[in-house]
Amino acid sequence: MLINIGYGNLVNPDKLIAVVSPEAAPVKRLVQHARENNQVIDATAGRRTKAVLVMEADRVVLSALVPDTIARRVSGRDSEAWRDGSGPNREEMLT
């Protein structure tokens, strides 16, 4: 199962540890440290980072969706959550 984290980007929720807001200083330090170690995956499509996904293997994924939206998709309470790769069309993914 893969979860849509915005703009056609998908993550494996089994590898997800936390979804946090990027505003806190400790999260900013976490992202900066991950950048220095080439462990950041930027899935924002050039937009502002609204959520930081902490993944296994010390990877950090940046998303333009807010943490609440991602949490709903991971929990299966959002109709936009992707299951086996099928999901909304491109226009729907951009919201």
C-alpha positions in Angstrom: 0.0 0.0 0.0 1.3 3.5 -0.9 0.0 6.8 0.4 -0.3 9.9 -1.7 1.6 12.8 0.0 0.8 15.3 -2.7 1.6 16.1 -6.4 1.8 12.5 -7.4 4.4 11.5 -4.7 3.8 8.3 -2.8 5.3 6.8 0.4 5.2 3.4 2.0 3.3 4.0 5.3 5.0 0.9 6.8 8.3 2.9 6.8 6.7 6.0 8.3 7.7 6.9 11.9 6.3 10.4 12.3 4.6 13.3 10.5 5.4 16.6 12.0 5.1 20.3 11.3 8.3 21.9 9.9 8.0 25.0 12.1 9.6 23.8 15.4 13.3 24.4 15.8 14.1 20.8 16.5 12.4 19.7 13.3 14.3 22.4 11.4 17.6 21.0 12.8 16.5 17.5 11.9 15.9 18.5 8.3 19.1 20.5 8.1 21.1 17.5 9.4 19.4 15.2 6.9 20.2 17.6 4.1 23.8 17.6 5.1 23.8 13.8 4.9 21.9 13.6 1.6 18.9 12.0 3.3 16.2 14.4 2.4 13.6 13.6 -0.3 11.8 16.8 -1.4 8.3 15.9 -2.5 7.0 19.5 -2.4 7.0 20.1 -6.1 8.5 23.6 -5.4 5.9 24.6 -2.9 6.3 25.5 0.7 7.0 22.6 3.1 4.0 22.0 5.4 4.9 18.6 6.7 8.0 16.6 7.4 7.8 12.8 7.3 10.4 11.0 9.3 11.0 7.6 7.8 13.0 4.5 8.7 16.7 4.4 7.7 17.1 8.1 8.8 15.3 9.4 5.7 13.3 12.6 5.8 10.5 13.4 3.3 9.2 16.9 2.8 5.6 17.4 1.7 3.5 20.4 0.7 0.4 18.8 2.4 -0.4 19.6 6.0 0.3 16.9 8.6 -3.4 16.4 9.3 -4.1 15.5 5.7 -1.3 13.0 5.6 -2.4 11.5 8.9 -5.9 11.0 7.5 -4.5 9.3 4.4 -2.3 7.0 6.5 -5.2 6.0 8.7 -7.4 5.3 5.7 -10.0 8.0 6.5 -9.3 10.0 3.3 -10.7 9.0 0.0 -7.6 10.4 -1.7 -5.3 7.8 -0.1 -3.9 5.5 -2.7 -4.0 1.8 -2.2 -2.3 -0.4 -4.9 -1.3 2.5 -7.1 -4.8 3.3 -8.3 -6.1 6.6 -7.2 -7.3 10.0 -8.3 -6.5 11.6 -11.6 -3.8 14.2 -12.0 -6.1 17.2 -11.3 -7.3 15.6 -8.1 -3.7 14.9 -7.0 -2.8 18.6 -7.2 -5.2 19.5 -4.4 
